[in-house]
Amino acid sequence: MKTYQTRNAFSMLTAIVIIVLMSTVAAFVMSLSGKTVKSTTIQYQREQAELYAKSYTEYAIMAVTANNRSVDCLSTIKGRVGHPTTGNGYRIRAHIAYIANGNLVDLSQCNNDRLLSTTVQTKNTPLSIMIDVYVDYKDPDNINGPWLTVHRRSIQKI
């Protein structure tokens, strides 16, 4: 009568079970890693959009101070960084509105919809501006999805 070695079969079953367990753990780690990368990408894009909003606010202030309002009233600044429609860039719009003392500041070239008030009583600060900056971007994994927008509003004395 032959004697069978059951030890080799047991080792084979143990190896198969361990391989299945390790592959399950590896799949879980890969899934978690993918979610972490996605979360980091979303956070990076939002932070970048907030920085662009801050930067375009500063740029709008500089543009208003350098602009001759009696010739041309600056009301909108538009910009684009990268390729926003493919999910690898940003679309930026800055809208400028004026709050002024109409007797001290010439805003005759400004549209009425960009003049919030011309009856300001303070003579020390005859001109203030309100800047609304909108930064739009798309999720690179879903470029057919909606635009995501960061908005920043600032009021600045000029």
LUMKOL-219957 format. One record per residue: y, z, x of N, C-alpha, C in turn. Coordinates in steps of 0.001 Angstrom, whole numbers. Example, Ala and Ser with C-alpha at 12.3 -4.5 7.8 and 13.67 -1.06 7.14 Angstrom:
2
> -5690:7800:13190:-4500:7800:12300:-3300:7800:13200;
> -2250:7080:12850:-1060:7140:13670:30:7870:12900;
***
This chain:
158
> -1170:0:812:0:0:0:1248:0:866;
> 2249:-763:415:3477:-858:1173:4439:244:757;
> 5188:677:1716:6235:1658:1408:7584:944:1501;
> 8414:1165:510:9732:517:475:10792:1479:971;
> 11697:910:1692:12816:1703:2190:13934:1631:1142;
> 14228:2689:467:15296:2723:-544:16648:3017:101;
> 16612:3417:1318:17843:3769:2001:18762:2558:2176;
> 18226:1401:2515:19046:208:2692:19702:-218:1383;
> 19009:-147:295:19559:-510:-1007:20655:462:-1405;
> 20483:1735:-1122:21494:2738:-1432:22762:2477:-626;
> 22607:2120:618:23761:1810:1460:24490:580:931;
> 23758:-396:468:24371:-1598:-71:25172:-1275:-1331;
> 24621:-479:-2232:25335:-85:-3449:26576:736:-3113;
> 26472:1634:-2158:27613:2446:-1746:28718:1556:-1172;
> 28350:595:-377:29336:-321:206:30028:-1132:-892;
> 29295:-1596:-1894:29891:-2366:-2993:30861:-1502:-3792;
> 30483:-276:-4083:31357:639:-4836:32628:923:-4045;
> 32504:1153:-2761:33674:1433:-1926:34595:207:-1860;
> 34029:-968:-1751:34840:-2198:-1722:35589:-2382:-3043;
> 34929:-2123:-4167:35585:-2241:-5475:36716:-1224:-5596;
> 36467:13:-5166:37514:1041:-5209:38698:674:-4313;
> 38428:205:-3119:39503:-162:-2193:40309:-1358:-2721;
> 39639:-2319:-3340:40371:-3470:-3881:41229:-3050:-5075;
> 40764:-2091:-5878:41558:-1570:-6985:42800:-862:-6461;
> 42634:-45:-5452:43769:653:-4840:44734:-354:-4221;
> 44223:-1380:-3564:45076:-2406:-2959:45868:-3160:-4035;
> 45233:-3465:-5157:45931:-4148:-6250:47044:-3258:-6808;
> 46766:-1969:-6944:47778:-1025:-7422:48957:-947:-6455;
> 48680:-884:-5171:49734:-816:-4151:50570:-2092:-4167;
> 49942:-3239:-4291:50678:-4506:-4339:51565:-4590:-5578;
> 51057:-4129:-6718:51845:-4120:-7939:53059:-3211:-7798;
> 52851:-2042:-7265:53945:-1087:-7054:54955:-1631:-6057;
> 54483:-2282:-5028:55365:-2880:-4027:56219:-3981:-4645;
> 55650:-4806:-5484:56403:-5863:-6155:57482:-5307:-7062;
> 57168:-4242:-7795:58161:-3611:-8662:59289:-2991:-7847;
> 58963:-2429:-6707:59985:-1833:-5843:60915:-2908:-5288;
> 60358:-4029:-4873:61180:-5136:-4361:62097:-5657:-5462;
> 61602:-5824:-6670:62405:-6306:-7793:63544:-5338:-8095;
> 63235:-4055:-8122:64252:-3038:-8382:65330:-3039:-7306;
> 64928:-3181:-6062:65885:-3218:-4959:66768:-4454:-5045;
> 66202:-5588:-5426:66972:-6822:-5572:68019:-6685:-6671;
> 67636:-6104:-7793:68572:-5905:-8902:69702:-4976:-8476;
> 69364:-3899:-7806:70378:-2951:-7339:71309:-3610:-6322;
> 70771:-4422:-5425:71578:-5116:-4422:72557:-6085:-5090;
> 72089:-6855:-6067:72962:-7806:-6741:74091:-7103:-7477;
> 73800:-6005:-8132:74837:-5265:-8859:75873:-4695:-7886;
> 75427:-4103:-6797:76359:-3569:-5796:77224:-4674:-5213;
> 76627:-5812:-4950:77371:-6950:-4397:78415:-7428:-5397;
> 78058:-7482:-6674:79007:-7896:-7711:80169:-6907:-7808;
> 79892:-5613:-7699:80964:-4613:-7734:81890:-4753:-6534;
> 81336:-5069:-5381:82165:-5280:-4189:83029:-6532:-4339;
> 82483:-7601:-4917:83286:-8793:-5160:84403:-8504:-6160;
> 84120:-7700:-7177:85155:-7343:-8150:86292:-6572:-7468;
> 85931:-5655:-6608:86941:-4886:-5877:87752:-5807:-4960;
> 87083:-6708:-4275:87731:-7624:-3357:88679:-8572:-4090;
> 88261:-9109:-5230:89122:-10019:-5974:90285:-9282:-6621;
> 90135:-7996:-6907:91274:-7207:-7377:92335:-7142:-6290;
> 91924:-6846:-5072:92862:-6811:-3935:93486:-8192:-3710;
> 92677:-9224:-3830:93190:-10581:-3633:94229:-10936:-4699;
> 93988:-10538:-5942:94937:-10809:-7025:96260:-10091:-6784;
> 96203:-8859:-6294:97431:-8122:-5978:98214:-8854:-4892;
> 97526:-9292:-3855:98195:-10033:-2784:98777:-11344:-3311;
> 98044:-12040:-4168:98514:-13319:-4695:99743:-13139:-5575;
> 99782:-12078:-6366:100942:-11832:-7228:102171:-11494:-6388;
> 101990:-10695:-5353:103149:-10335:-4517:103672:-11538:-3736;
> 102824:-12499:-3418:103252:-13677:-2666:103743:-14800:-3566;
> 103516:-14701:-4863:103843:-15781:-5789:105286:-15639:-6292;
> 105975:-16764:-6445:107313:-16796:-7018:107173:-16950:-8533;
> 107357:-15860:-9273:107134:-15854:-10717:108164:-16679:-11488;
> 109317:-16940:-10898:110321:-17735:-11610:109958:-19225:-11601;
> 109057:-19634:-10709:108619:-21024:-10640:107276:-21209:-11355;
> 106331:-20337:-11064:104988:-20445:-11632:104415:-19048:-11782;
> 103972:-18740:-12958:103416:-17410:-13224:101899:-17443:-13015;
> 101428:-16632:-12117:99999:-16582:-11807:99287:-15775:-12887;
> 98315:-16392:-13560:97629:-15681:-14641:96122:-15590:-14450;
> 95535:-16531:-13708:94087:-16540:-13537:93733:-16971:-12120;
> 92748:-16293:-11559:92184:-16686:-10275:90682:-16831:-10492;
> 90147:-17970:-10088:88712:-18203:-10240:88090:-18414:-8873;
> 86862:-17988:-8737:86158:-18170:-7479:84667:-18286:-7706;
> 83994:-18746:-6677:82536:-18887:-6738:81993:-18579:-5357;
> 80939:-17800:-5327:80264:-17471:-4074:78822:-17937:-4207;
> 78389:-18792:-3308:77018:-19304:-3375:76845:-20273:-4526;
> 75654:-20290:-5093:75306:-21174:-6211:74895:-20304:-7391;
> 75848:-19903:-8241:75535:-18963:-9317:74524:-19462:-10337;
> 74488:-20763:-10599:73578:-21259:-11635:72116:-21221:-11197;
> 71863:-21158:-9897:70479:-21080:-9421:70039:-19644:-9185;
> 70919:-18686:-9473:70566:-17285:-9285:70842:-16778:-7884;
> 71513:-17582:-7055:71798:-17178:-5676:73291:-17087:-5411;
> 74065:-16672:-6391:75502:-16595:-6187:76205:-15870:-7314;
> 77532:-15910:-7249:78364:-15167:-8186:79501:-16055:-8669;
> 79875:-15893:-9914:81006:-16586:-10530:82049:-15510:-10819;
> 83284:-15701:-10325:84288:-14642:-10387:85530:-15165:-11110;
> 86047:-14352:-12034:87277:-14665:-12763:88171:-13437:-12753;
> 89417:-13625:-12371:90405:-12539:-12394:91532:-12963:-13329;
> 91812:-12148:-14346:92881:-12406:-15302:93996:-11393:-15047;
> 95221:-11895:-14943:96359:-11053:-14603:97317:-11019:-15786;
> 97720:-9813:-16186:98717:-9626:-17241:99860:-8801:-16655;
> 101069:-9028:-17177:102272:-8420:-16610:102873:-7389:-17561;
> 103304:-6297:-16981:104045:-5254:-17682:105332:-5094:-16882;
> 106482:-5431:-17494:107703:-5483:-16683:108926:-5091:-17482;
> 110002:-4870:-16752:111321:-4704:-17331:111935:-6092:-17359;
> 112074:-6652:-18529:112532:-8029:-18670:113923:-8280:-18133;
> 114729:-7231:-18001:116083:-7402:-17470:116077:-7499:-15946;
> 115060:-6942:-15289:115041:-6900:-13834:114086:-7910:-13202;
> 113117:-8379:-13946:112101:-9292:-13409:112087:-10564:-14249;
> 112137:-11701:-13580:112095:-12990:-14268:110647:-13395:-14517;
> 110245:-13338:-15783:108891:-13761:-16168:108958:-14904:-17170;
> 109987:-15732:-17065:110192:-16809:-18035:109093:-17867:-17981;
> 108425:-18011:-16850:107375:-19023:-16717:106001:-18514:-17170;
> 105911:-17249:-17524:104623:-16668:-17930:104336:-16955:-19401;
> 103086:-17202:-19713:102668:-17352:-21105:102834:-16024:-21818;
> 103141:-16084:-23106:103331:-14854:-23869:102059:-14020:-23959;
> 100899:-14668:-23895:99649:-13901:-23961:99372:-13143:-22671;
> 100093:-13431:-21578:99926:-12705:-20315:100994:-11638:-20132;
> 101946:-11512:-21078:102985:-10487:-21022:102607:-9357:-21967;
> 102270:-8227:-21413:101892:-7103:-22263:103120:-6376:-22778;
> 104151:-6267:-21941:105389:-5618:-22351:106515:-6067:-21431;
> 107681:-6291:-22016:108877:-6593:-21218:109985:-5589:-21508;
> 109626:-4478:-22127:110622:-3464:-22485:110405:-2157:-21742;
> 109893:-2249:-20544:109661:-1052:-19738:111022:-481:-19339;
> 111188:829:-19447:112483:1452:-19209:112724:1888:-17766;
> 111674:2033:-16977:111849:2543:-15614:112409:1459:-14703;
> 113460:1777:-13984:114075:808:-13082:113474:884:-11685;
> 112810:1991:-11363:112210:2135:-10033:111002:1223:-9844;
> 110242:1022:-10884:109072:138:-10810:109191:-905:-11918;
> 109965:-1967:-11673:110207:-2940:-12741:109009:-3818:-13085;
> 107990:-3854:-12223:106855:-4739:-12499:105539:-4035:-12204;
> 104645:-4099:-13163:103263:-3649:-12986:102367:-4769:-13491;
> 101178:-4828:-12949:100228:-5837:-13400:98916:-5162:-13787;
> 98244:-5769:-14742:96908:-5319:-15121:95951:-6450:-14770;
> 94954:-6131:-13979:94008:-7133:-13495:92634:-6833:-14071;
> 92072:-7823:-14735:90695:-7751:-15219:89876:-8724:-14398;
> 88890:-8211:-13675:88025:-9060:-12857:86626:-9035:-13461;
> 86071:-10217:-13668:84716:-10368:-14183:83881:-11080:-13128;
> 82772:-10489:-12758:81844:-11107:-11811:80536:-11344:-12551;
> 80158:-12617:-12681:78936:-13003:-13386:77887:-13441:-12381;
> 76661:-13064:-12643:75545:-13487:-11793:74282:-13552:-12631;
> 73299:-14257:-12102:72018:-14403:-12805:70903:-13748:-12003;
> 69900:-13328:-12717:68699:-12799:-12083:67959:-13968:-11442;
> 67703:-13926:-10129:67044:-15070:-9487:65630:-15336:-10005;
> 64995:-14347:-10602:63658:-14553:-11159:63696:-15126:-12569;
> 64882:-15124:-13203:65019:-15617:-14568:66356:-16355:-14692;
> 66452:-17540:-14071:67727:-18249:-14060:68079:-18830:-15424;
> 67143:-18904:-16346:67436:-19366:-17699:67869:-18215:-18597;
> 67862:-17005:-18068:68261:-15834:-18824:69772:-15719:-18936;
> 70240:-14646:-19545:71684:-14484:-19739:72402:-14143:-18434;
> 73703:-14379:-18425:74535:-13968:-17296:74694:-12455:-17339;
> 74618:-11834:-16201:74894:-10406:-16066:76326:-10291:-15559;
> 77108:-9370:-16111:78533:-9303:-15803:78931:-7906:-15366;
> 79745:-7870:-14315:80388:-6636:-13872:81876:-6805:-14145;
> 82491:-5816:-14780:83915:-5880:-15133:84650:-4739:-14440;
> 85824:-5064:-13913:86668:-4050:-13281:88099:-4278:-13759;
> 88721:-3215:-14251:90132:-3282:-14700:90962:-2361:-13822;
> 92091:-2912:-13367:92995:-2139:-12507:94432:-2368:-12966;
> 95233:-1319:-12827:96670:-1425:-13074:97361:-1092:-11777;
> 98285:-1970:-11379:98936:-1819:-10072:100438:-2001:-10218;
> 101201:-1098:-9617:102647:-1255:-9559:102969:-2210:-8411;
> 103857:-3132:-8676:104258:-4109:-7655:105666:-3789:-7188;
***
